[in-house]
Amino acid sequence: MVKEKPGVLPGLLFGLGFGGFVDGIVLREILQWHHMISGAQSSETLTGLELNVVADGFFHVVTWLLVMAGSIMTLVS
């Protein structure tokens, strides 16, 4: 029985997901250097900060989905 070589896509999804985790957790939450849309919407007002935090939340959901997709693809292959 010949084992197939694992594809590149699961590794790419893991890399994007975990890179997003590091960016989201370290740069956005711990150091508070920037937000997802801070270039387009200022975070100096309460409304702007709320909008930036919501956008950061959606960013975290996407990174989580990338890691889950990479995990499933790895387990299936």
C-alpha positions in Angstrom: 0.0 0.0 0.0 1.5 3.3 -1.1 1.0 6.2 1.3 0.1 9.5 -0.4 2.2 12.5 0.3 0.2 15.1 2.4 -1.0 18.1 0.4 0.2 21.6 0.9 -3.2 23.1 1.5 -3.7 21.9 5.1 -0.3 23.4 6.1 -1.2 26.6 4.4 -4.5 26.8 6.3 -2.7 26.0 9.6 -0.1 28.7 8.9 -2.6 31.4 8.0 -4.8 30.4 11.0 -2.0 30.4 13.6 -0.4 33.5 12.1 -3.8 35.2 12.5 -4.0 33.9 16.1 -0.6 35.4 17.0 -1.6 38.7 15.3 -5.0 38.8 16.9 -4.0 37.8 20.4 -0.5 39.5 20.7 -0.8 42.6 18.6 -4.5 43.4 18.9 -5.4 42.3 22.4 -2.3 42.3 24.5 -0.2 45.1 23.0 -3.3 46.9 21.5 -1.1 48.2 18.6 -3.8 48.2 16.0 -7.3 46.9 15.2 -8.6 45.3 12.0 -10.0 48.4 10.5 -8.2 51.1 12.4 -6.9 52.6 9.2 -10.4 53.2 7.9 -12.3 53.9 11.2 -10.6 55.7 14.1 -10.7 53.9 17.4 -10.4 57.1 19.4 -14.2 57.4 19.7 -16.4 54.9 21.5 -18.3 54.1 18.4 -15.1 53.7 16.4 -13.6 51.4 19.0 -16.8 49.3 19.1 -16.7 48.9 15.4 -13.0 48.0 15.4 -13.5 45.4 18.2 -16.4 43.8 16.2 -14.2 43.6 13.1 -11.4 42.0 15.3 -14.0 39.4 16.5 -14.8 38.5 12.9 -11.1 38.2 12.2 -10.7 35.8 15.1 -13.7 33.7 13.7 -12.0 33.5 10.3 -8.6 32.4 11.8 -10.4 29.8 13.9 -12.2 28.4 10.8 -8.9 28.3 8.9 -7.3 26.2 11.7 -10.4 23.9 11.8 -10.3 23.4 8.1 -6.6 22.6 8.2 -7.2 20.1 11.0 -10.1 18.4 9.2 -8.1 18.1 6.0 -5.1 16.7 7.9 -7.3 14.1 9.6 -9.1 13.1 6.4 -5.9 12.6 4.4 
